[in-house]
Amino acid sequence: MKIICENGFYKFYPLNLADIRRFFEKYGTRLVECEDFYTFEALEALPKFSITGQAYAGLIATKTCAGSREEVMAKNLFTYNQSTKSVGPTSLINGKMDYSYSNYFVMSNLPQAFFYDNFGIITGFYGWVNLDFMKFNIDQFNYF
């Protein structure tokens, strides 16, 4: 299953519907259909705009903007927090990415956007979930 994370907004592109069920069985996290991809429940209904001072995903928006959900989250410094399974401020995300080097990065857990590594703060990534071995193979990280 392909994964794209941009500015803390996670998108999953399954090869078949069994991928969604297998992901839930292994990780206990439900993915829901949204446009042409699947995402976490907390991200599915986010609007594509925010207004300063108004609620956005249960938080107060700091910027008035419109665009993709990823752009709106980036402007307001919000991200999906895997620990709380909700959208939260990027300032509350603190941790170091744990992966092994090879031709690509391999992890046993889904990477958390806004963790850091030796190169900086990771805002997103592109990769694949190997559902047979339950490993995340990341082709590319994006940084601030």
N, CA, C and O atoms as CSV, one atom per row, in Angstrom:
chain,resi,resn,atom,element,x,y,z
A,1,MET,N,N,0.854,-1.167,0.000
A,1,MET,CA,C,0.000,0.000,0.000
A,1,MET,C,C,0.904,1.236,0.000
A,1,MET,O,O,1.826,1.351,0.808
A,2,LYS,N,N,0.624,2.136,-0.905
A,2,LYS,CA,C,1.400,3.371,-1.015
A,2,LYS,C,C,0.960,4.349,0.074
A,2,LYS,O,O,-0.223,4.424,0.406
A,3,ILE,N,N,1.924,5.103,0.634
A,3,ILE,CA,C,1.635,6.129,1.641
A,3,ILE,C,C,2.273,7.439,1.201
A,3,ILE,O,O,3.426,7.476,0.770
A,4,ILE,N,N,1.501,8.506,1.319
A,4,ILE,CA,C,2.036,9.851,1.109
A,4,ILE,C,C,1.628,10.676,2.324
A,4,ILE,O,O,0.454,10.708,2.694
A,5,CYS,N,N,2.580,11.329,2.932
A,5,CYS,CA,C,2.297,12.241,4.032
A,5,CYS,C,C,2.855,13.601,3.637
A,5,CYS,O,O,4.050,13.739,3.375
A,6,GLU,N,N,1.990,14.595,3.597
A,6,GLU,CA,C,2.402,15.960,3.275
A,6,GLU,C,C,1.946,16.877,4.395
A,6,GLU,O,O,0.752,16.983,4.676
A,7,ASN,N,N,2.888,17.529,5.024
A,7,ASN,CA,C,2.607,18.476,6.111
A,7,ASN,C,C,1.712,17.868,7.187
A,7,ASN,O,O,0.835,18.540,7.730
A,8,GLY,N,N,1.939,16.597,7.488
A,8,GLY,CA,C,1.183,15.950,8.546
A,8,GLY,C,C,-0.167,15.402,8.137
A,8,GLY,O,O,-0.909,14.913,8.989
A,9,PHE,N,N,-0.513,15.469,6.849
A,9,PHE,CA,C,-1.756,14.890,6.337
A,9,PHE,C,C,-1.397,13.579,5.646
A,9,PHE,O,O,-0.646,13.572,4.671
A,10,TYR,N,N,-1.935,12.469,6.154
A,10,TYR,CA,C,-1.591,11.129,5.685
A,10,TYR,C,C,-2.598,10.625,4.660
A,10,TYR,O,O,-3.808,10.720,4.863
A,11,LYS,N,N,-2.077,10.081,3.542
A,11,LYS,CA,C,-2.905,9.488,2.491
A,11,LYS,C,C,-2.410,8.070,2.228
A,11,LYS,O,O,-1.208,7.832,2.103
A,12,PHE,N,N,-3.348,7.137,2.148
A,12,PHE,CA,C,-3.035,5.742,1.890
A,12,PHE,C,C,-3.708,5.323,0.587
A,12,PHE,O,O,-4.883,5.615,0.361
A,13,TYR,N,N,-2.955,4.639,-0.263
A,13,TYR,CA,C,-3.466,4.164,-1.541
A,13,TYR,C,C,-3.319,2.643,-1.565
A,13,TYR,O,O,-2.264,2.129,-1.937
A,14,PRO,N,N,-4.379,1.915,-1.167
A,14,PRO,CA,C,-4.281,0.453,-1.103
A,14,PRO,C,C,-4.280,-0.175,-2.499
A,14,PRO,O,O,-4.839,0.373,-3.449
A,15,LEU,N,N,-3.641,-1.333,-2.591
A,15,LEU,CA,C,-3.676,-2.093,-3.836
A,15,LEU,C,C,-5.016,-2.817,-3.968
A,15,LEU,O,O,-5.485,-3.075,-5.076
A,16,ASN,N,N,-5.629,-3.143,-2.815
A,16,ASN,CA,C,-6.959,-3.761,-2.790
A,16,ASN,C,C,-7.579,-3.481,-1.421
A,16,ASN,O,O,-6.885,-3.021,-0.514
A,17,LEU,N,N,-8.864,-3.751,-1.263
A,17,LEU,CA,C,-9.549,-3.432,-0.008
A,17,LEU,C,C,-9.043,-4.274,1.160
A,17,LEU,O,O,-9.174,-3.866,2.314
A,18,ALA,N,N,-8.478,-5.420,0.883
A,18,ALA,CA,C,-7.925,-6.245,1.958
A,18,ALA,C,C,-6.787,-5.511,2.669
A,18,ALA,O,O,-6.543,-5.757,3.850
A,19,ASP,N,N,-6.090,-4.616,1.972
A,19,ASP,CA,C,-5.012,-3.839,2.594
A,19,ASP,C,C,-5.545,-2.996,3.750
A,19,ASP,O,O,-4.884,-2.873,4.782
A,20,ILE,N,N,-6.723,-2.420,3.588
A,20,ILE,CA,C,-7.321,-1.581,4.633
A,20,ILE,C,C,-7.627,-2.422,5.868
A,20,ILE,O,O,-7.332,-2.013,6.992
A,21,ARG,N,N,-8.215,-3.588,5.660
A,21,ARG,CA,C,-8.546,-4.494,6.769
A,21,ARG,C,C,-7.277,-4.978,7.463
A,21,ARG,O,O,-7.214,-4.998,8.692
A,22,ARG,N,N,-6.273,-5.367,6.694
A,22,ARG,CA,C,-5.020,-5.857,7.277
A,22,ARG,C,C,-4.303,-4.768,8.067
A,22,ARG,O,O,-3.724,-5.042,9.118
A,23,PHE,N,N,-4.338,-3.538,7.569
A,23,PHE,CA,C,-3.730,-2.420,8.289
A,23,PHE,C,C,-4.412,-2.249,9.646
A,23,PHE,O,O,-3.738,-2.076,10.661
A,24,PHE,N,N,-5.742,-2.296,9.669
A,24,PHE,CA,C,-6.488,-2.169,10.924
A,24,PHE,C,C,-6.170,-3.321,11.877
A,24,PHE,O,O,-5.976,-3.097,13.071
A,25,GLU,N,N,-6.116,-4.541,11.364
A,25,GLU,CA,C,-5.828,-5.701,12.211
A,25,GLU,C,C,-4.458,-5.598,12.868
A,25,GLU,O,O,-4.299,-5.980,14.027
A,26,LYS,N,N,-3.482,-5.094,12.155
A,26,LYS,CA,C,-2.112,-5.013,12.681
A,26,LYS,C,C,-1.888,-3.804,13.571
A,26,LYS,O,O,-1.179,-3.898,14.573
A,27,TYR,N,N,-2.485,-2.663,13.220
A,27,TYR,CA,C,-2.193,-1.418,13.925
A,27,TYR,C,C,-3.360,-0.882,14.752
A,27,TYR,O,O,-3.177,0.049,15.537
A,28,GLY,N,N,-4.539,-1.445,14.593
A,28,GLY,CA,C,-5.684,-0.998,15.377
A,28,GLY,C,C,-6.144,0.401,15.027
A,28,GLY,O,O,-6.874,1.026,15.796
A,29,THR,N,N,-5.734,0.893,13.891
A,29,THR,CA,C,-6.103,2.238,13.451
A,29,THR,C,C,-6.943,2.122,12.193
A,29,THR,O,O,-6.532,1.519,11.202
A,30,ARG,N,N,-8.116,2.707,12.253
A,30,ARG,CA,C,-9.054,2.629,11.141
A,30,ARG,C,C,-8.717,3.662,10.072
A,30,ARG,O,O,-8.405,4.811,10.384
A,31,LEU,N,N,-8.781,3.245,8.813
A,31,LEU,CA,C,-8.618,4.140,7.679
A,31,LEU,C,C,-9.969,4.276,6.995
A,31,LEU,O,O,-10.697,3.296,6.842
A,32,VAL,N,N,-10.301,5.503,6.583
A,32,VAL,CA,C,-11.583,5.769,5.932
A,32,VAL,C,C,-11.345,6.366,4.549
A,32,VAL,O,O,-10.330,7.016,4.296
A,33,GLU,N,N,-12.310,6.126,3.663
A,33,GLU,CA,C,-12.188,6.622,2.300
A,33,GLU,C,C,-12.396,8.133,2.257
A,33,GLU,O,O,-13.289,8.672,2.912
A,34,CYS,N,N,-11.552,8.802,1.473
A,34,CYS,CA,C,-11.599,10.259,1.337
A,34,CYS,C,C,-11.092,10.590,-0.063
A,34,CYS,O,O,-9.916,10.388,-0.364
A,35,GLU,N,N,-11.961,11.090,-0.901
A,35,GLU,CA,C,-11.608,11.386,-2.299
A,35,GLU,C,C,-11.083,10.118,-2.972
A,35,GLU,O,O,-11.797,9.116,-3.014
A,36,ASP,N,N,-9.852,10.132,-3.500
A,36,ASP,CA,C,-9.312,8.947,-4.181
A,36,ASP,C,C,-8.285,8.196,-3.333
A,36,ASP,O,O,-7.484,7.429,-3.868
A,37,PHE,N,N,-8.302,8.409,-2.023
A,37,PHE,CA,C,-7.364,7.764,-1.115
A,37,PHE,C,C,-8.079,7.421,0.181
A,37,PHE,O,O,-9.264,7.714,0.344
A,38,TYR,N,N,-7.358,6.802,1.095
A,38,TYR,CA,C,-7.844,6.544,2.451
A,38,TYR,C,C,-7.000,7.361,3.414
A,38,TYR,O,O,-5.844,7.673,3.129
A,39,THR,N,N,-7.581,7.705,4.549
A,39,THR,CA,C,-6.852,8.472,5.549
A,39,THR,C,C,-7.387,8.133,6.936
A,39,THR,O,O,-8.293,7.311,7.071
A,40,PHE,N,N,-6.836,8.753,7.950
A,40,PHE,CA,C,-7.303,8.546,9.316
A,40,PHE,C,C,-8.646,9.253,9.501
A,40,PHE,O,O,-8.924,10.257,8.844
A,41,GLU,N,N,-9.469,8.725,10.395
A,41,GLU,CA,C,-10.798,9.293,10.633
A,41,GLU,C,C,-10.741,10.776,10.981
A,41,GLU,O,O,-11.595,11.542,10.534
A,42,ALA,N,N,-9.769,11.191,11.758
A,42,ALA,CA,C,-9.669,12.592,12.187
A,42,ALA,C,C,-9.351,13.541,11.033
A,42,ALA,O,O,-9.580,14.745,11.148
A,43,LEU,N,N,-8.828,13.019,9.926
A,43,LEU,CA,C,-8.450,13.868,8.795
A,43,LEU,C,C,-9.510,13.908,7.701
A,43,LEU,O,O,-9.529,14.838,6.894
A,44,GLU,N,N,-10.374,12.932,7.664
A,44,GLU,CA,C,-11.305,12.746,6.556
A,44,GLU,C,C,-12.234,13.937,6.342
A,44,GLU,O,O,-12.476,14.316,5.196
A,45,ALA,N,N,-12.749,14.523,7.383
A,45,ALA,CA,C,-13.753,15.590,7.245
A,45,ALA,C,C,-13.176,17.005,7.359
A,45,ALA,O,O,-13.941,17.967,7.436
A,46,LEU,N,N,-11.868,17.152,7.373
A,46,LEU,CA,C,-11.285,18.492,7.501
A,46,LEU,C,C,-11.657,19.363,6.321
A,46,LEU,O,O,-11.617,18.907,5.178
A,47,PRO,N,N,-12.020,20.611,6.578
A,47,PRO,CA,C,-12.315,21.530,5.470
A,47,PRO,C,C,-11.031,21.962,4.761
A,47,PRO,O,O,-9.930,21.841,5.299
A,48,LYS,N,N,-11.201,22.461,3.558
A,48,LYS,CA,C,-10.066,22.916,2.750
A,48,LYS,C,C,-9.848,24.421,2.911
A,48,LYS,O,O,-9.334,25.087,2.013
A,49,PHE,N,N,-10.246,24.936,4.060
A,49,PHE,CA,C,-10.023,26.354,4.366
A,49,PHE,C,C,-10.004,26.523,5.881
A,49,PHE,O,O,-10.499,25.671,6.618
A,50,SER,N,N,-9.438,27.614,6.326
A,50,SER,CA,C,-9.484,27.967,7.744
A,50,SER,C,C,-9.643,29.476,7.864
A,50,SER,O,O,-9.243,30.231,6.978
A,51,ILE,N,N,-10.235,29.900,8.978
A,51,ILE,CA,C,-10.443,31.321,9.250
A,51,ILE,C,C,-9.831,31.623,10.608
A,51,ILE,O,O,-10.125,30.944,11.592
A,52,THR,N,N,-8.992,32.629,10.661
A,52,THR,CA,C,-8.323,33.008,11.900
A,52,THR,C,C,-9.324,33.134,13.040
A,52,THR,O,O,-10.337,33.824,12.928
A,53,GLY,N,N,-9.018,32.452,14.138
A,53,GLY,CA,C,-9.857,32.525,15.326
A,53,GLY,C,C,-11.017,31.546,15.349
A,53,GLY,O,O,-11.684,31.407,16.374
A,54,GLN,N,N,-11.268,30.867,14.242
A,54,GLN,CA,C,-12.371,29.901,14.164
A,54,GLN,C,C,-11.834,28.480,14.390
A,54,GLN,O,O,-10.642,28.223,14.219
A,55,ALA,N,N,-12.723,27.571,14.771
A,55,ALA,CA,C,-12.343,26.180,15.027
A,55,ALA,C,C,-11.938,25.478,13.735
A,55,ALA,O,O,-12.572,25.643,12.693
A,56,TYR,N,N,-10.881,24.703,13.826
A,56,TYR,CA,C,-10.415,23.841,12.734
A,56,TYR,C,C,-9.920,22.554,13.391
A,56,TYR,O,O,-8.897,22.558,14.075
A,57,ALA,N,N,-10.634,21.472,13.186
A,57,ALA,CA,C,-10.288,20.172,13.787
A,57,ALA,C,C,-10.212,20.258,15.310
A,57,ALA,O,O,-9.382,19.596,15.933
A,58,GLY,N,N,-11.071,21.066,15.899
A,58,GLY,CA,C,-11.089,21.197,17.353
A,58,GLY,C,C,-10.026,22.127,17.907
A,58,GLY,O,O,-9.889,22.260,19.123
A,59,LEU,N,N,-9.275,22.769,17.030
A,59,LEU,CA,C,-8.236,23.729,17.420
A,59,LEU,C,C,-8.630,25.107,16.887
A,59,LEU,O,O,-9.534,25.219,16.058
A,60,ILE,N,N,-7.969,26.130,17.350
A,60,ILE,CA,C,-8.234,27.480,16.846
A,60,ILE,C,C,-7.251,27.790,15.723
A,60,ILE,O,O,-6.036,27.752,15.921
A,61,ALA,N,N,-7.785,28.095,14.548
A,61,ALA,CA,C,-6.953,28.423,13.397
A,61,ALA,C,C,-6.211,29.730,13.641
A,61,ALA,O,O,-6.771,30.680,14.188
A,62,THR,N,N,-4.958,29.770,13.235
A,62,THR,CA,C,-4.140,30.974,13.382
A,62,THR,C,C,-4.007,31.739,12.065
A,62,THR,O,O,-3.498,32.860,12.040
A,63,LYS,N,N,-4.465,31.133,10.980
A,63,LYS,CA,C,-4.360,31.752,9.656
A,63,LYS,C,C,-5.671,31.587,8.890
A,63,LYS,O,O,-6.362,30.576,9.016
A,64,THR,N,N,-5.987,32.586,8.108
A,64,THR,CA,C,-7.081,32.465,7.157
A,64,THR,C,C,-6.464,32.043,5.837
A,64,THR,O,O,-5.617,32.744,5.283
A,65,CYS,N,N,-6.891,30.900,5.339
A,65,CYS,CA,C,-6.324,30.397,4.090
A,65,CYS,C,C,-7.252,29.358,3.477
A,65,CYS,O,O,-8.141,28.823,4.140
A,66,ALA,N,N,-7.027,29.087,2.208
A,66,ALA,CA,C,-7.775,28.063,1.490
A,66,ALA,C,C,-6.808,27.327,0.591
A,66,ALA,O,O,-5.789,27.872,0.167
A,67,GLY,N,N,-7.140,26.090,0.307
A,67,GLY,CA,C,-6.288,25.246,-0.527
A,67,GLY,C,C,-6.529,23.796,-0.171
A,67,GLY,O,O,-7.610,23.439,0.299
A,68,SER,N,N,-5.546,22.970,-0.387
A,68,SER,CA,C,-5.677,21.565,-0.009
A,68,SER,C,C,-5.629,21.456,1.517
A,68,SER,O,O,-5.169,22.377,2.193
A,69,ARG,N,N,-6.096,20.353,2.048
A,69,ARG,CA,C,-6.043,20.139,3.498
A,69,ARG,C,C,-4.598,20.205,4.004
A,69,ARG,O,O,-4.332,20.719,5.090
A,70,GLU,N,N,-3.682,19.682,3.207
A,70,GLU,CA,C,-2.268,19.710,3.586
A,70,GLU,C,C,-1.755,21.141,3.721
A,70,GLU,O,O,-1.013,21.458,4.651
A,71,GLU,N,N,-2.156,22.003,2.785
A,71,GLU,CA,C,-1.725,23.400,2.821
A,71,GLU,C,C,-2.327,24.136,4.017
A,71,GLU,O,O,-1.646,24.915,4.683
A,72,VAL,N,N,-3.598,23.884,4.281
A,72,VAL,CA,C,-4.264,24.542,5.410
A,72,VAL,C,C,-3.625,24.103,6.721
A,72,VAL,O,O,-3.386,24.925,7.605
A,73,MET,N,N,-3.345,22.797,6.849
A,73,MET,CA,C,-2.689,22.315,8.066
A,73,MET,C,C,-1.301,22.932,8.222
A,73,MET,O,O,-0.915,23.315,9.326
A,74,ALA,N,N,-0.550,23.030,7.128
A,74,ALA,CA,C,0.798,23.600,7.182
A,74,ALA,C,C,0.764,25.072,7.605
A,74,ALA,O,O,1.559,25.491,8.446
A,75,LYS,N,N,-0.135,25.846,7.037
A,75,LYS,CA,C,-0.229,27.275,7.367
A,75,LYS,C,C,-0.562,27.496,8.841
A,75,LYS,O,O,-0.091,28.450,9.459
A,76,ASN,N,N,-1.383,26.597,9.398
A,76,ASN,CA,C,-1.797,26.716,10.800
A,76,ASN,C,C,-0.878,25.951,11.759
A,76,ASN,O,O,-1.119,25.929,12.966
A,77,LEU,N,N,0.165,25.330,11.225
A,77,LEU,CA,C,1.113,24.530,12.014
A,77,LEU,C,C,0.410,23.405,12.775
A,77,LEU,O,O,0.649,23.196,13.964
A,78,PHE,N,N,-0.471,22.681,12.058
A,78,PHE,CA,C,-1.166,21.518,12.596
A,78,PHE,C,C,-0.642,20.254,11.925
A,78,PHE,O,O,-0.114,20.310,10.814
A,79,THR,N,N,-0.786,19.127,12.591
A,79,THR,CA,C,-0.414,17.828,12.044
A,79,THR,C,C,-1.276,16.751,12.665
A,79,THR,O,O,-1.906,16.968,13.701
A,80,TYR,N,N,-1.305,15.598,12.039
A,80,TYR,CA,C,-1.978,14.452,12.651
A,80,TYR,C,C,-1.022,13.850,13.675
A,80,TYR,O,O,0.127,13.541,13.362
A,81,ASN,N,N,-1.508,13.690,14.887
A,81,ASN,CA,C,-0.715,13.115,15.975
A,81,ASN,C,C,-1.138,11.658,16.143
A,81,ASN,O,O,-2.274,11.378,16.524
A,82,GLN,N,N,-0.228,10.736,15.860
A,82,GLN,CA,C,-0.558,9.317,15.926
A,82,GLN,C,C,-0.830,8.846,17.354
A,82,GLN,O,O,-1.596,7.905,17.556
A,83,SER,N,N,-0.223,9.478,18.327
A,83,SER,CA,C,-0.443,9.076,19.727
A,83,SER,C,C,-1.866,9.361,20.181
A,83,SER,O,O,-2.495,8.525,20.831
A,84,THR,N,N,-2.374,10.542,19.838
A,84,THR,CA,C,-3.716,10.936,20.272
A,84,THR,C,C,-4.785,10.615,19.229
A,84,THR,O,O,-5.981,10.722,19.502
A,85,LYS,N,N,-4.340,10.216,18.018
A,85,LYS,CA,C,-5.244,9.936,16.893
A,85,LYS,C,C,-6.138,11.147,16.576
A,85,LYS,O,O,-7.330,11.017,16.298
A,86,SER,N,N,-5.513,12.314,16.632
A,86,SER,CA,C,-6.240,13.554,16.359
A,86,SER,C,C,-5.294,14.583,15.744
A,86,SER,O,O,-4.080,14.387,15.708
A,87,VAL,N,N,-5.866,15.664,15.270
A,87,VAL,CA,C,-5.061,16.771,14.748
A,87,VAL,C,C,-4.616,17.625,15.922
A,87,VAL,O,O,-5.408,17.930,16.813
A,88,GLY,N,N,-3.354,18.006,15.920
A,88,GLY,CA,C,-2.817,18.832,16.991
A,88,GLY,C,C,-1.739,19.756,16.466
A,88,GLY,O,O,-1.345,19.661,15.303
A,89,PRO,N,N,-1.261,20.648,17.313
A,89,PRO,CA,C,-0.193,21.567,16.894
A,89,PRO,C,C,1.124,20.828,16.691
A,89,PRO,O,O,1.446,19.892,17.424
A,90,THR,N,N,1.870,21.257,15.698
A,90,THR,CA,C,3.170,20.634,15.433
A,90,THR,C,C,4.120,20.830,16.614
A,90,THR,O,O,5.029,20.023,16.809
A,91,SER,N,N,3.927,21.878,17.399
A,91,SER,CA,C,4.816,22.166,18.530
A,91,SER,C,C,4.750,21.082,19.608
A,91,SER,O,O,5.671,20.971,20.417
A,92,LEU,N,N,3.682,20.282,19.635
A,92,LEU,CA,C,3.558,19.222,20.636
A,92,LEU,C,C,4.162,17.891,20.177
A,92,LEU,O,O,4.209,16.929,20.944
A,93,ILE,N,N,4.620,17.841,18.931
A,93,ILE,CA,C,5.240,16.624,18.406
A,93,ILE,C,C,6.725,16.693,18.712
A,93,ILE,O,O,7.421,17.617,18.291
A,94,ASN,N,N,7.195,15.705,19.448
A,94,ASN,CA,C,8.604,15.685,19.814
A,94,ASN,C,C,9.090,14.242,19.808
A,94,ASN,O,O,8.579,13.404,20.552
A,95,GLY,N,N,10.051,13.965,18.988
A,95,GLY,CA,C,10.612,12.628,18.941
A,95,GLY,C,C,11.590,12.508,17.803
A,95,GLY,O,O,11.607,13.331,16.888
A,96,LYS,N,N,12.403,11.476,17.866
A,96,LYS,CA,C,13.389,11.232,16.821
A,96,LYS,C,C,12.956,10.036,15.995
A,96,LYS,O,O,12.517,9.020,16.534
A,97,MET,N,N,13.084,10.167,14.674
A,97,MET,CA,C,12.730,9.091,13.761
A,97,MET,C,C,13.723,7.957,13.919
A,97,MET,O,O,14.935,8.171,13.913
A,98,ASP,N,N,13.200,6.753,14.061
A,98,ASP,CA,C,14.035,5.564,14.234
A,98,ASP,C,C,13.910,4.709,12.983
A,98,ASP,O,O,12.847,4.147,12.716
A,99,TYR,N,N,14.987,4.607,12.218
A,99,TYR,CA,C,14.959,3.800,11.000
A,99,TYR,C,C,16.342,3.261,10.698
A,99,TYR,O,O,17.347,3.732,11.229
A,100,SER,N,N,16.367,2.251,9.823
A,100,SER,CA,C,17.634,1.693,9.376
A,100,SER,C,C,17.892,2.155,7.953
A,100,SER,O,O,16.957,2.341,7.174
A,101,TYR,N,N,19.156,2.339,7.616
A,101,TYR,CA,C,19.530,2.776,6.277
A,101,TYR,C,C,19.719,1.570,5.371
A,101,TYR,O,O,20.238,0.538,5.795
A,102,SER,N,N,19.300,1.707,4.137
A,102,SER,CA,C,19.575,0.758,3.061
A,102,SER,C,C,19.292,1.542,1.794
A,102,SER,O,O,19.577,2.738,1.746
A,103,ASN,N,N,18.746,0.915,0.774
A,103,ASN,CA,C,18.359,1.683,-0.412
A,103,ASN,C,C,17.179,2.593,-0.110
A,103,ASN,O,O,16.925,3.555,-0.834
A,104,TYR,N,N,16.458,2.282,0.969
A,104,TYR,CA,C,15.362,3.103,1.444
A,104,TYR,C,C,15.306,2.962,2.956
A,104,TYR,O,O,16.033,2.148,3.525
A,105,PHE,N,N,14.475,3.723,3.601
A,105,PHE,CA,C,14.378,3.709,5.058
A,105,PHE,C,C,13.330,2.672,5.467
A,105,PHE,O,O,12.247,2.621,4.884
A,106,VAL,N,N,13.647,1.853,6.457
A,106,VAL,CA,C,12.748,0.792,6.898
A,106,VAL,C,C,12.397,1.014,8.358
A,106,VAL,O,O,13.281,1.193,9.197
A,107,MET,N,N,11.096,1.003,8.662
A,107,MET,CA,C,10.636,1.223,10.029
A,107,MET,C,C,9.552,0.211,10.380
A,107,MET,O,O,8.830,-0.273,9.508
A,108,SER,N,N,9.448,-0.099,11.658
A,108,SER,CA,C,8.397,-1.015,12.092
A,108,SER,C,C,7.128,-0.260,12.477
A,108,SER,O,O,6.079,-0.878,12.663
A,109,ASN,N,N,7.204,1.050,12.597
A,109,ASN,CA,C,6.033,1.879,12.908
A,109,ASN,C,C,5.865,2.947,11.840
A,109,ASN,O,O,6.828,3.358,11.192
A,110,LEU,N,N,4.639,3.383,11.671
A,110,LEU,CA,C,4.359,4.453,10.722
A,110,LEU,C,C,5.087,5.713,11.166
A,110,LEU,O,O,4.967,6.111,12.325
A,111,PRO,N,N,5.842,6.354,10.271
A,111,PRO,CA,C,6.559,7.574,10.655
A,111,PRO,C,C,5.615,8.679,11.103
A,111,PRO,O,O,4.552,8.877,10.516
A,112,GLN,N,N,6.007,9.386,12.134
A,112,GLN,CA,C,5.237,10.523,12.644
A,112,GLN,C,C,5.772,11.794,12.014
A,112,GLN,O,O,6.943,12.132,12.188
A,113,ALA,N,N,4.922,12.501,11.282
A,113,ALA,CA,C,5.326,13.790,10.722
A,113,ALA,C,C,5.720,14.729,11.860
A,113,ALA,O,O,5.085,14.743,12.914
A,114,PHE,N,N,6.755,15.496,11.639
A,114,PHE,CA,C,7.314,16.490,12.545
A,114,PHE,C,C,8.190,15.886,13.643
A,114,PHE,O,O,8.561,16.580,14.590
A,115,PHE,N,N,8.523,14.594,13.522
A,115,PHE,CA,C,9.645,14.057,14.284
A,115,PHE,C,C,10.900,14.581,13.577
A,115,PHE,O,O,10.796,15.147,12.488
A,116,TYR,N,N,12.051,14.407,14.160
A,116,TYR,CA,C,13.282,14.865,13.526
A,116,TYR,C,C,14.216,13.670,13.326
A,116,TYR,O,O,14.034,12.612,13.928
A,117,ASP,N,N,15.206,13.863,12.477
A,117,ASP,CA,C,16.294,12.896,12.322
A,117,ASP,C,C,17.588,13.688,12.195
A,117,ASP,O,O,17.614,14.874,12.522
A,118,ASN,N,N,18.639,13.072,11.739
A,118,ASN,CA,C,19.939,13.748,11.655
A,118,ASN,C,C,19.963,14.883,10.629
A,118,ASN,O,O,20.910,15.669,10.600
A,119,PHE,N,N,18.938,14.976,9.794
A,119,PHE,CA,C,18.924,15.986,8.734
A,119,PHE,C,C,17.979,17.144,9.016
A,119,PHE,O,O,18.050,18.169,8.337
A,120,GLY,N,N,17.098,17.008,9.995
A,120,GLY,CA,C,16.174,18.089,10.319
A,120,GLY,C,C,14.805,17.580,10.735
A,120,GLY,O,O,14.643,16.412,11.089
A,121,ILE,N,N,13.823,18.469,10.689
A,121,ILE,CA,C,12.444,18.129,11.047
A,121,ILE,C,C,11.725,17.626,9.800
A,121,ILE,O,O,11.738,18.277,8.755
A,122,ILE,N,N,11.100,16.459,9.926
A,122,ILE,CA,C,10.444,15.795,8.802
A,122,ILE,C,C,8.995,16.277,8.704
A,122,ILE,O,O,8.205,16.079,9.626
A,123,THR,N,N,8.654,16.911,7.577
A,123,THR,CA,C,7.289,17.397,7.388
A,123,THR,C,C,6.412,16.384,6.648
A,123,THR,O,O,5.184,16.470,6.688
A,124,GLY,N,N,7.041,15.440,5.985
A,124,GLY,CA,C,6.284,14.441,5.245
A,124,GLY,C,C,7.198,13.409,4.624
A,124,GLY,O,O,8.417,13.451,4.795
A,125,PHE,N,N,6.588,12.474,3.896
A,125,PHE,CA,C,7.363,11.386,3.291
A,125,PHE,C,C,6.532,10.691,2.229
A,125,PHE,O,O,5.317,10.872,2.145
A,126,TYR,N,N,7.216,9.889,1.418
A,126,TYR,CA,C,6.590,9.030,0.417
A,126,TYR,C,C,7.124,7.625,0.630
A,126,TYR,O,O,8.322,7.445,0.846
A,127,GLY,N,N,6.252,6.628,0.571
A,127,GLY,CA,C,6.724,5.267,0.758
A,127,GLY,C,C,5.634,4.236,0.600
A,127,GLY,O,O,4.582,4.489,0.012
A,128,TRP,N,N,5.915,3.057,1.145
A,128,TRP,CA,C,5.044,1.894,1.011
A,128,TRP,C,C,4.954,1.161,2.333
A,128,TRP,O,O,5.898,1.163,3.123
A,129,VAL,N,N,3.798,0.527,2.571
A,129,VAL,CA,C,3.644,-0.392,3.697
A,129,VAL,C,C,3.763,-1.792,3.125
A,129,VAL,O,O,3.042,-2.143,2.192
A,130,ASN,N,N,4.663,-2.594,3.671
A,130,ASN,CA,C,4.742,-4.003,3.325
A,130,ASN,C,C,3.872,-4.733,4.340
A,130,ASN,O,O,4.305,-4.981,5.465
A,131,LEU,N,N,2.656,-5.076,3.951
A,131,LEU,CA,C,1.699,-5.672,4.879
A,131,LEU,C,C,2.024,-7.129,5.205
A,131,LEU,O,O,1.486,-7.677,6.168
A,132,ASP,N,N,2.884,-7.757,4.429
A,132,ASP,CA,C,3.299,-9.126,4.749
A,132,ASP,C,C,4.265,-9.131,5.922
A,132,ASP,O,O,4.192,-10.007,6.784
A,133,PHE,N,N,5.164,-8.162,5.961
A,133,PHE,CA,C,6.161,-8.079,7.028
A,133,PHE,C,C,5.886,-6.941,7.996
A,133,PHE,O,O,6.618,-6.760,8.969
A,134,MET,N,N,4.829,-6.171,7.733
A,134,MET,CA,C,4.444,-5.022,8.550
A,134,MET,C,C,5.621,-4.075,8.764
A,134,MET,O,O,5.970,-3.728,9.892
A,135,LYS,N,N,6.209,-3.675,7.668
A,135,LYS,CA,C,7.305,-2.719,7.660
A,135,LYS,C,C,6.934,-1.544,6.777
A,135,LYS,O,O,6.216,-1.696,5.788
A,136,PHE,N,N,7.421,-0.385,7.137
A,136,PHE,CA,C,7.210,0.821,6.358
A,136,PHE,C,C,8.498,1.128,5.619
A,136,PHE,O,O,9.526,1.416,6.231
A,137,ASN,N,N,8.432,1.063,4.301
A,137,ASN,CA,C,9.588,1.333,3.452
A,137,ASN,C,C,9.422,2.739,2.887
A,137,ASN,O,O,8.549,2.982,2.053
A,138,ILE,N,N,10.254,3.650,3.341
A,138,ILE,CA,C,10.115,5.058,2.960
A,138,ILE,C,C,11.166,5.403,1.909
A,138,ILE,O,O,12.365,5.221,2.122
A,139,ASP,N,N,10.692,5.901,0.776
A,139,ASP,CA,C,11.569,6.276,-0.328
A,139,ASP,C,C,12.167,7.654,-0.145
A,139,ASP,O,O,13.309,7.894,-0.537
A,140,GLN,N,N,11.402,8.573,0.453
A,140,GLN,CA,C,11.854,9.962,0.554
A,140,GLN,C,C,11.224,10.652,1.751
A,140,GLN,O,O,10.028,10.507,2.003
A,141,PHE,N,N,12.034,11.405,2.487
A,141,PHE,CA,C,11.531,12.281,3.533
A,141,PHE,C,C,11.543,13.705,3.018
A,141,PHE,O,O,12.412,14.067,2.224
A,142,ASN,N,N,10.597,14.518,3.454
A,142,ASN,CA,C,10.568,15.957,3.160
A,142,ASN,C,C,10.871,16.701,4.444
A,142,ASN,O,O,10.426,16.297,5.519
A,143,TYR,N,N,11.619,17.777,4.342
A,143,TYR,CA,C,12.050,18.545,5.506
A,143,TYR,C,C,11.611,19.990,5.393
A,143,TYR,O,O,11.276,20.473,4.311
A,144,PHE,N,N,11.619,20.690,6.556
A,144,PHE,CA,C,11.369,22.141,6.569
A,144,PHE,C,C,12.353,22.801,5.654
A,144,PHE,O,O,12.334,24.023,5.505
